[in-house]
Amino acid sequence: MSKVVKAHIALFLVALIYGANYSIAKLVLDDNYIQPFGFIVFRALSGMGLFWFFHLAFVREKVKKEDIPLLLLCALFGVAVNQMSFFMGLKFTTPINASLIMTTTPILVLIISAILIKEKITFQKMVGIAIGAIGAIILISKGGSFSLQQDQLLGDALVFTNAMSYGIYLVLVKKLMARYHPITVVKWVFTFGLFMVLPFGWNDVKVIEWSTFTSTIWFAFAYVLIAVTFLTYLFNAFALKIVNPSVTSIYIYLQPLFASIIALTMGKDDLGGTKILAGVLIFVGVFLVSKPLLFFQNK
């Protein structure tokens, strides 16, 4: 199996994990078992701990002092601003607004990549991103309509900040992936990120009532810490060693598709022609953005 195929499998798994997370994380957040910023502290703490463990066990690689500023930037945009702006944005806006705004991420990544790492913006990539965005928007819009109420503008702006921040992270961390093992890079991203989010989430951590956690809540909590945090960042980091940030970002469009599929299997949604069309458009978009790497890698 080629490295490119492995990278796409990793990105597929990331989208699947995030797709399931829409239903699982809500179990913890909706009933206020953990407040959003407190959850972010635990995500950063678990990410740091797990990546340090695997780094000491298997990698043991040092980073150069001149790369520390770039690692700090990756922690700022990939953990602190990214996660806090999204959770805070959800507090002020609607899930439908947040989901639709997140469809701008691949476009932002393509633009940022062109500016920072000179990734070529091809017509095929633009068409693929546009088709994938249309499919995602069709799928998401079935759950409601986009609104621009005055009290939601702050939330929308914060979610857009999240999308921009994640795009910057994907592009910046690509440079580090060319120099170090993925575990080395993400270990330091979470280490620095923990100290950035701790002042904002410590009060939320102190008020958690652990005795109220049921077995289902513990499972959801563990899923977010291990799968949504550790595995997704690891798989994304692995993929970025092989494919461009624009390819990584296009898989975001698969997340609402997988969320719908999971809802279908749980009997909480129904399948219709519109959702099938949206799914086809998303896969076509992913295919077009990925095609140059899949078919012309060695030419």
C-alpha positions as CSV (number, residue, x, y, z in Angstrom):
1,M,0.0,0.0,0.0
2,S,1.5,3.4,-1.0
3,K,2.0,6.2,1.4
4,V,-0.5,8.4,-0.4
5,V,-3.2,5.7,0.0
6,K,-2.3,5.4,3.7
7,A,-2.6,9.2,4.1
8,H,-6.1,9.2,2.6
9,I,-7.2,6.3,4.9
10,A,-5.9,8.3,7.9
11,L,-7.9,11.4,6.7
12,F,-11.0,9.2,6.1
13,L,-10.7,7.9,9.7
14,V,-10.4,11.5,11.0
15,A,-13.6,12.5,9.3
16,L,-15.3,9.4,10.6
17,I,-14.2,10.1,14.2
18,Y,-15.3,13.7,14.0
19,G,-18.6,12.7,12.4
20,A,-19.4,10.5,15.4
21,N,-18.3,13.2,17.8
22,Y,-21.2,15.4,16.9
23,S,-23.5,13.0,18.7
24,I,-21.1,11.7,21.4
25,A,-19.6,15.0,22.8
26,K,-23.0,16.5,23.1
27,L,-23.8,13.9,25.8
28,V,-21.2,15.6,28.0
29,L,-21.8,19.2,27.0
30,D,-25.6,19.4,26.7
31,D,-26.2,18.4,30.4
32,N,-23.3,20.5,31.7
33,Y,-21.3,17.6,33.0
34,I,-18.2,19.6,31.9
35,Q,-18.2,23.2,30.7
36,P,-16.6,23.9,27.2
37,F,-13.4,25.5,28.4
38,G,-12.9,22.8,31.0
39,F,-13.3,20.2,28.3
40,I,-10.6,21.9,26.2
41,V,-8.2,21.8,29.2
42,F,-8.7,18.0,29.5
43,R,-8.3,17.6,25.7
44,A,-5.0,19.4,25.8
45,L,-3.9,17.5,28.9
46,S,-4.7,14.1,27.5
47,G,-3.1,15.0,24.2
48,M,0.0,16.1,25.9
49,G,0.2,13.0,28.1
50,L,-0.5,10.5,25.4
51,F,1.9,12.1,22.9
52,W,4.7,12.4,25.5
53,F,4.2,8.7,26.4
54,F,4.4,7.5,22.7
55,H,7.3,9.9,22.0
56,L,9.3,8.6,24.9
57,A,8.5,5.0,24.1
58,F,9.1,5.0,20.3
59,V,10.5,8.2,18.9
60,R,12.8,10.1,21.3
61,E,13.5,12.9,18.9
62,K,14.7,16.4,19.8
63,V,13.6,19.6,18.1
64,K,15.9,22.4,17.2
65,K,15.6,25.7,19.2
66,E,14.9,27.7,16.1
67,D,11.7,25.6,15.5
68,I,10.2,26.4,18.9
69,P,8.6,29.7,17.8
70,L,6.9,27.8,14.9
71,L,5.7,25.2,17.4
72,L,4.3,27.9,19.6
73,L,2.4,29.3,16.7
74,C,1.0,25.8,15.9
75,A,-0.1,25.5,19.5
76,L,-1.7,28.9,19.4
77,F,-3.7,28.3,16.2
78,G,-4.1,24.5,16.4
79,V,-5.2,24.1,20.0
80,A,-5.8,27.4,21.8
81,V,-7.6,29.8,19.3
82,N,-9.0,26.9,17.3
83,Q,-10.8,25.0,20.1
84,M,-11.7,28.0,22.3
85,S,-13.2,30.1,19.5
86,F,-15.3,27.2,18.3
87,F,-16.8,26.3,21.7
88,M,-17.4,29.9,22.6
89,G,-18.8,30.5,19.1
90,L,-21.3,27.7,19.6
91,K,-22.5,29.4,22.8
92,F,-23.7,32.5,20.8
93,T,-24.7,31.1,17.4
94,T,-26.7,28.1,16.1
95,P,-25.3,24.7,15.2
96,I,-26.5,25.2,11.6
97,N,-24.7,28.5,11.3
98,A,-21.5,27.0,12.8
99,S,-21.6,24.0,10.4
100,L,-22.1,26.2,7.4
101,I,-19.3,28.6,8.3
102,M,-16.9,25.6,8.8
103,T,-17.4,24.8,5.1
104,T,-15.2,27.8,4.4
105,T,-12.2,26.0,5.9
106,P,-10.9,24.2,2.7
107,I,-11.1,27.5,0.8
108,L,-9.2,29.3,3.5
109,V,-6.6,26.6,3.6
110,L,-6.1,26.8,-0.1
111,I,-5.6,30.6,0.1
112,I,-3.3,30.4,3.1
113,S,-1.3,27.6,1.6
114,A,-0.7,29.7,-1.6
115,I,0.5,32.6,0.5
116,L,2.7,30.8,3.1
117,I,4.0,27.7,1.4
118,K,3.3,28.6,-2.3
119,E,1.0,25.7,-2.9
120,K,-0.4,26.0,-6.4
121,I,-4.1,26.9,-6.7
122,T,-5.2,24.8,-9.6
123,F,-8.5,25.0,-11.4
124,Q,-9.3,21.4,-10.5
125,K,-8.8,22.1,-6.8
126,M,-11.1,25.1,-6.9
127,V,-13.8,23.1,-8.7
128,G,-13.4,20.2,-6.2
129,I,-13.7,22.4,-3.2
130,A,-16.7,24.2,-4.7
131,I,-18.5,20.9,-5.5
132,G,-17.7,19.5,-2.0
133,A,-18.9,22.7,-0.4
134,I,-22.2,22.6,-2.3
135,G,-22.7,19.0,-1.1
136,A,-21.9,19.8,2.5
137,I,-24.1,22.9,2.5
138,I,-27.0,20.9,1.0
139,L,-26.6,18.2,3.7
140,I,-26.2,20.7,6.6
141,S,-29.1,22.9,5.4
142,K,-31.6,20.0,5.7
143,G,-31.3,20.5,9.5
144,G,-32.4,24.2,9.4
145,S,-31.6,27.5,7.8
146,F,-28.8,30.0,8.1
147,S,-29.7,33.2,10.0
148,L,-28.0,36.5,10.6
149,Q,-29.6,37.8,13.8
150,Q,-27.7,40.6,15.6
151,D,-27.1,38.5,18.7
152,Q,-25.6,35.7,16.7
153,L,-23.0,37.7,14.8
154,L,-20.4,37.4,17.6
155,G,-20.8,33.6,17.6
156,D,-20.6,33.5,13.8
157,A,-17.4,35.6,13.9
158,L,-15.9,33.3,16.5
159,V,-16.7,30.2,14.5
160,F,-15.1,31.8,11.4
161,T,-12.1,32.6,13.6
162,N,-11.9,28.9,14.4
163,A,-12.0,28.0,10.7
164,M,-9.3,30.5,9.9
165,S,-7.2,29.3,12.8
166,Y,-7.5,25.7,11.9
167,G,-6.5,26.6,8.3
168,I,-3.4,28.4,9.5
169,Y,-2.5,25.5,11.7
170,L,-2.7,23.0,8.9
171,V,-0.4,25.1,6.7
172,L,2.2,26.0,9.5
173,V,2.4,22.4,10.8
174,K,3.1,21.1,7.3
175,K,6.6,22.8,7.5
176,L,7.4,21.0,10.8
177,M,6.2,17.6,9.4
178,A,8.9,17.8,6.8
179,R,11.5,18.0,9.5
180,Y,10.3,15.8,12.4
181,H,8.2,12.7,13.2
182,P,4.5,13.5,13.6
183,I,4.4,12.4,17.2
184,T,7.3,14.8,18.0
185,V,5.5,17.8,16.5
186,V,2.1,17.2,18.0
187,K,3.6,16.4,21.4
188,W,5.0,20.0,21.6
189,V,1.8,21.5,20.1
190,F,-0.2,20.0,22.9
191,T,2.4,20.8,25.6
192,F,2.4,24.5,24.6
193,G,-1.3,24.5,24.0
194,L,-2.1,23.2,27.5
195,F,-0.4,26.2,29.1
196,M,-2.3,28.5,26.7
197,V,-5.8,27.2,27.5
198,L,-5.3,26.4,31.2
199,P,-5.9,30.0,32.5
200,F,-9.3,30.1,30.6
201,G,-10.5,26.6,31.6
202,W,-9.2,26.1,35.1
203,N,-12.3,27.4,36.9
204,D,-14.5,25.1,34.8
205,V,-12.3,22.2,35.8
206,K,-12.6,23.0,39.5
207,V,-16.4,22.8,39.5
208,I,-16.8,19.4,37.8
209,E,-18.9,16.9,39.9
210,W,-17.3,13.6,38.9
211,S,-19.7,11.6,41.0
212,T,-22.6,12.5,38.6
213,F,-20.9,10.8,35.7
214,T,-22.7,7.7,34.4
215,S,-21.0,5.0,32.4
216,T,-22.3,6.6,29.2
217,I,-20.8,9.9,30.1
218,W,-17.5,8.3,31.0
219,F,-17.5,6.6,27.6
220,A,-18.2,9.9,25.8
221,F,-15.5,11.7,27.8
222,A,-12.9,9.0,27.0
223,Y,-13.9,9.0,23.3
224,V,-13.3,12.8,23.1
225,L,-10.0,12.6,24.8
226,I,-8.6,9.5,23.0
227,A,-10.2,9.4,19.6
228,V,-11.2,13.0,18.9
229,T,-8.1,14.5,20.4
230,F,-5.2,12.0,20.2
231,L,-6.1,9.9,17.2
232,T,-7.3,12.8,14.9
233,Y,-4.3,15.0,15.5
234,L,-2.0,12.0,15.0
235,F,-3.7,10.9,11.8
236,N,-3.8,14.5,10.5
237,A,-0.1,14.9,11.3
238,F,0.8,11.6,9.5
239,A,-1.2,12.7,6.4
240,L,0.4,16.1,6.3
241,K,3.8,14.5,5.9
242,I,2.5,13.1,2.6
243,V,-0.2,15.3,1.2
244,N,-0.8,19.0,1.0
245,P,-2.9,21.0,3.5
246,S,-5.7,21.5,0.9
247,V,-6.2,17.8,0.6
248,T,-6.3,17.4,4.3
249,S,-8.9,20.2,4.7
250,I,-11.3,18.9,2.0
251,Y,-12.0,15.9,4.2
252,I,-13.9,18.3,6.5
253,Y,-16.8,18.0,4.1
254,L,-17.1,14.3,5.0
255,Q,-17.8,15.0,8.7
256,P,-21.5,16.1,8.3
257,L,-22.0,13.1,5.9
258,F,-20.7,10.6,8.4
259,A,-22.7,12.4,11.2
260,S,-25.8,11.8,9.0
261,I,-24.9,8.1,8.4
262,I,-24.4,7.5,12.1
263,A,-27.7,9.2,12.8
264,L,-29.3,6.9,10.3
265,T,-27.9,3.8,11.9
266,M,-29.2,4.9,15.3
267,G,-32.7,5.5,13.8
268,K,-32.5,9.2,14.4
269,D,-32.6,10.3,10.7
270,D,-34.0,9.1,7.4
271,L,-32.3,8.6,4.0
272,G,-33.6,10.6,1.0
273,G,-32.6,11.6,-2.5
274,T,-31.2,15.0,-1.3
275,K,-28.8,13.3,1.2
276,I,-27.7,10.8,-1.5
277,L,-27.0,13.7,-3.9
278,A,-25.1,15.6,-1.2
279,G,-23.0,12.5,-0.4
280,V,-22.1,12.1,-4.1
281,L,-21.1,15.7,-4.4
282,I,-18.9,15.5,-1.4
283,F,-17.1,12.4,-2.6
284,V,-16.6,14.0,-6.1
285,G,-15.2,17.1,-4.5
286,V,-12.7,15.0,-2.4
287,F,-11.7,13.0,-5.4
288,L,-11.0,16.1,-7.5
289,V,-8.9,17.8,-4.9
290,S,-7.0,14.6,-4.2
291,K,-6.6,13.4,-7.8
292,P,-3.2,15.1,-8.6
293,L,-1.6,13.3,-5.7
294,L,-3.2,10.0,-6.3
295,F,-2.5,9.8,-10.1
296,F,0.5,12.1,-10.7
297,Q,2.6,11.6,-7.6
298,N,5.5,10.0,-9.4
299,K,5.4,11.9,-12.6
